[in-house]
Amino acid sequence: MATFRSLTAVCEELVRTRSRRALARHVADFLAGIAPEEVGPAVRLFLGQAGRGETGVSGGTLWRVVRRLAGDHAEHTWEGAVDFGEAAARMLAARPDRPEPQPLGIVDVEERVRALATARGAGARAEKERRLADLLDAVTPVEAKYIAKNLLRDMRTGVAEGVVIDALALLTGGDRAAVARAHMLEGDLAAVATRLRTNGSLAPATLTYFRPLRPMLAQTAEDVGSALATFPDGAGVEWKLDGARVQLHRRGGECRLYSRRLADITPSLPDVVSSIVDGLGVPAAILEGEVIPRGPDGRPLAFQELMRRFRRVNEIERLVGEVPVRLHLFDALQLGDEPLIDRPHAERWAALERGRGRLATVGRLVPASAAEGEAFYRRALADGFEGVMVKDLGAPYRPGMRGGGWLKVKRVVTVDLVIVAAEWGYGRRHGWLSNYHLAARDEQTGGLEMVGKTFKGLTDAEFRAMTDRLQAIATHTDGNVVFVEPRVVVEVLFTDLQKSPTYRAGLALRFARIARIRDDKAAADADTIQHLRVLHARQQAGGGHDEGQVDVAARKGRE
């Protein structure tokens, strides 16, 4: 039995290793020395994926459990830690006269981590915390560090998927391309590693029905004109929908839907499944699309309306009536037995048109000019969509990769908000106040109301300067949060507003990023909650944001 303690010893060595080749060699040597059935759990633990992001354990939950276990001995021991994992290790190591526990196996640790997600119903939170406490109490502080890092998916050992692919290539005699393609088509590096260790080699990878692929990802462009200029041989411009991306697999009478994280969400969307079975023009296909909620007038609704349905398995019939959704297809990965991912985008779109039957696609145009593409973008915004995707007509589909073949252009909005608190960062932001709490003025009460948080947008030098500035106006602290006098105003970029039960104002920014520090403005000059409500109402009506909307290139010019 391979122990989790032996894996964490390798992780400690990885942290001290700088060479990518040496990182891969450490991982390869460890995987070569354990049983095949332990390889999958080991790979997930190395990558911080033991809980697959489904445990529901936040930093706050972890903090409560560790503090409870450590007791009064933990006072100030965590200060100076670079992340939650190291803080947990320091606090648990401070407990006096604790005997070293018996080692747990790799498989046992992963099963106990994943069991955290199974707590359900009344008392689920308390049960989850009890299970987590039992696990952390059964391991050494160093082991607790890497359990915490897995729960928060923040390993920081230098080992990402590319290094594991390098390691598996070392085990196969150097055929990295075969390992990378197997990972690309399967979407599960742990499964690839298990098969390699079990069989001693990798058979050629193929697409398989009901085994979802990781989605191809897009980079960002500042505007449609620059995106089109990136693809001189032509590009398609498509609606960018603010919904849930799905991959559908249909063969004969069986149809299943998968989320972008490869979870099976078929039970949550029976109406979408019915539309596919009734409307698809071919008996077998693997296609990609986006599910969006639609209002009575047919216009798209806010993303959070979709979340009332997504991955729900109870009261589905009621929710189908309350939140109707529609599937819009945008790519074809396979028709029948013919794989398409290596074909150019133009050919895949043609295949999609041949096979979609009565199913809808996203709106699309192959513009003859930048002006025509810009006009399509403006119409998409007016119709309530998030923006557009610009796709190279000659690009193949690359599962799981953020290549240059797809570019997204989204509406950007700016408001001036006040920093009212900040959190001490960890990892690269260790030692800086960074996650800023943003507030708008309430013109009726004169108070400030939180509408979001962000740690994005500032340079390292600006983080350092902002830390000094906020510490000088700090009023009090609460754990990791430093509250400050409302003196610092920042211009904040965001894409949308959504309803929020978290904030008293009832609104929250989506994808917020600081554009610049407004030293020319005081808190009294910040935008108001009332203004944000107007923007939200206009957004809900499909009219865009108008006031406050900025062109990113123009903003960069004035900075």
N, C-alpha and C positions, 0 to 999 in steps of 0.2 A: 504494500500500500504506500503510495506516495503521499507524504504529509504536506499540509498547507504550510507548515513551518519551513520546509525545504524550499517551497516556491517563494515564500517571502524573503528567504535568504538570497535567492537569485535576484529578486526585485531590488534588494538593497545594493547588490553588486551592479545592477543595471543603472541605478542612479549615479554611481561613481564612474560609469563608462561613457566615453564621448564618441568613440568610433561606431558608425552604423554597422560596419562589418562585425565588430566585436559584440555589439548588441545582438545581432542575428545569431552569432555563434553561441552565446550564452543560452538563448532561447532554444536553439536547435539541440544543444547538448542535453538540456533538461527534458525536452520532449522525447528525445531518443531513449532516455533512461526510465521512462514510466510505462505503465500498461496502456494498450490502445484505448481502453474504455476510460482512462483518465485524461487522455489528450484533449478532448473537447472541453471539459471543465477547466483544464489548465490554460488553454488558449483564451477562454472567456475571462478567467481571473487575471491573466497577464494584461488583457486589453481593457479591464474595467467594465466588463459586460456580464458579470455573473448574474446580476439581477435583471439583465436586459432592459434596464430603465423602467421596470414595471413595479418595483418594490414600494414606491410611494414614500420612501424615506428621504426627507428633506434635511438640509443642514440644521434647521431648528429642531427636528425630531432627534437627530443624532446628538446634538448638543445637550438636550435634556437628558437623554439616556446616559451619556458619558458622565455628565455632572452628577447624576444620581449615583452612579457606580463609584465615582471617585470620592464623593463626599467633600468634607472640608479640606482634605489634603490637596485638592486640586487648585486651591486658591492661587491665582497668578502663575501657576506652572505652565499654562498654555501660552503666555505672552511671548512673542517672538517667533511663534510657529509660522511656517510658511503656508500651511493649508490646514484644512479640517483634519486630515489624516494624522499629520504630525501633532496637532493640538490634542487629538484623542489619545495618541500614544504617550505624550508627556503627562497628561492628566491621570491616565490609568497606571502609569509607572510610579506615580507618587504615592500609591497606596502602600502602607507599610506591611512588612512581614507576610507577603502573599506568596504561597508556594507556587512553583511553576506548574501549570496545568499539563495534563497528558496531551500529546499532539493529536490533532484531528486530521482526517484524510481530506484530500482535495475535493473528492466527490461529496463528502459529508458537508464541508463548508459551503459549497455551491448550493446544495439542496437546502441548507438552512437559510441561506441568503434569499433564495427564491421563495421559500415558504413565507417570508415576510409579506409577500403580495397576496397571500391567500386568506388573510384575516378579513372577515366580512361582517356586516350587520352591526347591531348595537354592541358597543364595546370594542369595535375593531381597532381603534387607535391604541387603546390600552393593551390589547392583546399583541399588536405589532410591536409596541415598545417593550413588552415583557419578553417576546421572542428575541428581539435585538439585544436586550440586556443579557439574556441567557447566553447568547452566542459570544458577545464581547467578554463576558465573564469567564468563558471557557477557553480563551486564547491568551497569548502573551501580548504585551502592549504593541510590539512590532507587528504581530499578526493583526491586531485590532486596527492598526494604521491602514493596512491594505484592504481590510474589510470596509472601512470607512471610505477609502478611495474608490472601491468598487461601487459602493452605494451611491456615491456622488458623481461617479464616472469621471474622475479627475486623478488619473494614475501618476502622471508626470515622471515616468521612468525612462522616457525616450522610446518606448516600444509602442508603435502604432501598427495598423494593419500592414503597412508596407514592410516593416521590419519582420513581422511574422511571416509574410510571404517570402522574404529573403531567407528566413530560417527554414521554412519548409522546402525551399529550393535546395538548400544545403543537404537536406535529408533525401532529396530525389536525384542528387548528382548534378545539380546546377541548372535544371530546366525551370527557370523562374517564369518564363512566358506561359508554360503549361499550368503552373500553380495560379498565376494571376488570372488566366482565362477561366479556370475552374471556379475561382472565387467570384469573378465577374458574373458568371452564369448561375451559380448557386446562391450567391448572396450570403453565405454562411461559412466564414473562414474556419470555425471550429469543426464543422462537418467535413470540410475539405481535409483538414489536418487529421481527423479521425480515420477517414477513408484511406489516406496515404499511409498512416501507420499500420492500419489493419491489413491492407493489400500489398504494401511495399512499393506501390507505384500509383500513378494516376492515369485512368483511362481518359480518352478525349472527352471533354465536357460538351454537353449539348443542352439546349433548352428542353425543359420537361413540363408538361401540363401539371398545374396545381403545385408547382414548386416556384414561388415568386422570385423575380429578379429585383435586385436593388435598383431604384430609379436613377436615371440619368439626371444630373443636376445642372443648373445654369449659373453663369456669372452675371455680373451687373454691368449695364451700360448707362451712360449719363443721359442719352437721348436716342431717339430712333435714327436720326441721321448718322451719328457716329457708329451705331450698331450695324446699320446697313453697309457703311463704308468698310467694315471689318470683313464683309463677305462679298468680294467683287464679282464672284460668279453667280450671285443671286441668293435671295433669302426669302423665306416665308415669314409673314408677320401675323401673329395669332393673338386672340384675346388672352389675357392673363387673368384667370378666374381666382377669386378669393374663396376657395372651397377646400375640399379634401381630395387629395390625389388618390386615385385607386387604380389598381391593376386587375383587370378581369381575365379570368381563365374560363373558357367555355369549351366543352367537348361533349357532343351529344346532348343528353339530358342533364348533365352536371354543369353547374356554373358556380364559381366562387369568386369573391372579391377580397383583395388584399390592400392594406394601407401602405403608405410610403415606408413604414417601418416593418413591413412584411407580415403584420398581424392579420389573421383571418377575420374579416368584419362582415362576412356574409349574413349572419343572423340579424344584424342591425339594419340592413337595407333590403328587405324583401321586395319592396316596390321596384328598386333598381334591378334586382335579379330578374323579376318578372318581365321588365321592359327588355332586358337583354335576351331572355329565352324567346320572347315573342317577336322581337324586332331585328335581331342580328341576322345578316344575310348569308352567313356561312355556318356549317355545323360545328366548326372548331376554330378557335382563334385565341390568341393572347394579345390583348389590346390595353392601351392606357388612356385614362381620361380623368376628368375632375367632376366631383359631385358637388353641386351648389344648391342652397335653398332658394326657392323662388316665392315671391309674394303673389297675391291674387292678380296683380297686373302683369305678372310674368317677369318682373325685374328681379335681379339678384338681391337677396337679403344679406345681412351681416353674417360674418363667419361664425359668431357665437351662437346664432340660431341653429346652425348645422350641428354644433357640439351637443345640442339637446338630443340629437339622434345618434351621433357617431359613436359606435362601439357600445350602444345600449342594447341590452337583451331582454329587458322587461318593459311591459306596456307598449310594445312596438306598434300594435294596431292603432292605438290612440295617437302616438307620435307621428305615424305615417299621415294621419289626417291633419294634425296640427302643424307639422313642418314638412310640407311637400318638397321633394328634392328632384333634381334632374341631372342626368349624366350627360356630359359633353366629351366626346372622344377627341384625342389629339395625336395618337401614334399607334402603329401596328408593329408588334414584335414578332408575331408568327401568325400565318394563316394556314390552317390545316397542318400538314407536316412540313411546311416550308418556313424555315427560320428567316427572319428579316433584319436582325439587329446589325448585321454587317453591311446592309444595303444603304445607299444614300437616303437622306431624309426625303427627298423628292419622290423616290420610289416607294418608300414606306407610306407616304401620304396617299399615293395613288392606290396602293394596296388597301389602305384604310377605306378609301372611297368605294373600292370594289366590294369590300366585305361587310361594311357597316349596316347595310340594309336600311331599316327605318330609324336607326339610332342617330342622334344629333352629333355633330362635330362642333368644335369651337369655331367662331368666326375666323376666317383666314383670308389673307391677300398676299399675292406675290407682286409687290409694287414695282412699277416701272421707274419710279424716281423717289428721292428722299421726301419730297413734298407730299407725294401720294401716301407714303408710309406714315408721315406725321399726321396727315388728315385721318387715317385709319385709327391711329393712337388717340386722337382727340375724340373721335366718335365712340371709341371703347370706353373712355372715361365718362362721357356724357351718358352712356347707356348703363353706367353703374359698375363697370368692371375695374379691376385693380390697375390695369396697365396692359402691356403687350409683351409677348415673347417674340424675339427675332431669331430665326433658326436657319443656319447654313444649309442650303439645299443639297450640298454634297457630303454632309457629315453623317457618319454612321451613328448608331445608338451605342453608347458606352455606359453600361449599367454601373451605378455607384460612383461615377466619376463626374467631377465638375470641370468639364473640358470647355474649350472655347467655341464649341459648335452651337451652343444655345446662349443667348443673352436676354436678360429681362430688363424692361424699362418700366418703372413704376412712378405713380404720382407721389410727390413729396410735399409735405406741408410743414410750415414753421410757425412756432409760437414762442413768446418770451415767458419763461417761468422762473420761479425762485427756488434756490436750493435751501431746504429747511433741515436736512440731516444728511449724513453720509455714513457708510459702513467701511470698516477697515477691510482692505482687500487681502487676498492670499494668492499664492502662486507668483506670477509675474508682477502682480500688483501688491505684493506683500510690503507692508510699511507705509502704504498710501491710503488716505481716505478716498474711496473711488466710487462705490455704488451710490449715486446721488439720488436723494428723495426730492422729487420735483412737485411744486405746488403752484396753483393759480389763485388769483385773488377772487374773493367773493365780494362783488361790489355792493351787495345788500348788507352784509355784516361787517365788512372790512377785514375779515379773517383770511387765512390762507388754507386751501384745501388740496390735499395730495391727489395727483392724477397719474403718477407713475414713477418709475425708477430707471436709471440707466448708468452703466459704467463705460459706455461707448462714446468715441468721438475725440477724446483728448490724447495728446502725445504724452510720452513719459515725462518730459519736462513740465508740461502743463499739470499732470497729476501731482508732481512734487510741489509745484507752486500752489496748487489748489489745497493740498494737504496743510501747508503752512498757513494759508489764508483762513481755512475753516477752523483750524485749531485755535487761532487767535480770537475767534468769535464764538467758540463753543459755549453752550449754556449748561449742558449736563449730558451724561452718557447712560445708556441702557444696554448692558452687554457689549455687543460689537458695534452698536450704533451710537454715533456722536451727533447730538442735536445742536443746531447753531442758530444764531440770530439771522433773521431773513434779510441779509444784505446783498447776497450774490445773485445776480440775474444772468441766466444763460439763454441763448437762442437754441431751441430744440427742434430738430427735424423728426417727423414721424409720418407714417403712411396712412393710418386710420385711427378713429376713435371707436371705442366699444363700451357698452354698458358694463359696469363693474360693481359687484356686491362687496368688494373689498374696501373701496374708498367711499367715504361719506358723500362725496360729490356725485357718486354714481357713474362716473366716467373714468376711463383709463386710456392712455396712449398705447398704440401698438408700434413696435419696432422704433423706439425712441433713440435718438443719438444727438449728442451735443454738437452744434455747428460752430458756435463761438461763444466767448464770454462777453456779456454786454456790460462793460464797465461804465458805459454812458447812461445806464438805466438804474433806477432804484426799484425797490420792491413795489412801490406805488405805481410804477410804470408797467408792471407785468400784465400779461393778458389775464382776462377774467374767466371764471367758470361760466358765466353767462355767454361769453363769446364762444367758448368751447361747445356749449350746448347748441348754439346756432350752427356751428360747423358740423356737429354730429347730426342735427336735423337735416341739414342740406345734403350731407353724405347719405343719410337714409333715404332721402327723396331721389337720390341718383344724380344730383346736380353738381357733384364734385365739391371742392372746398372753396374755390374762388379766392376769397380773401385769405391771405396767409400762404397760398400755394406759391412755390418758388420753382424756378428752373435751376437744377443743380449746377450746371455750367456757369450760369450767371452768378450764383451765390459764390462759387469758387473765385470768380473774377473779382468780386468786391472784397473778398477776404484778402 
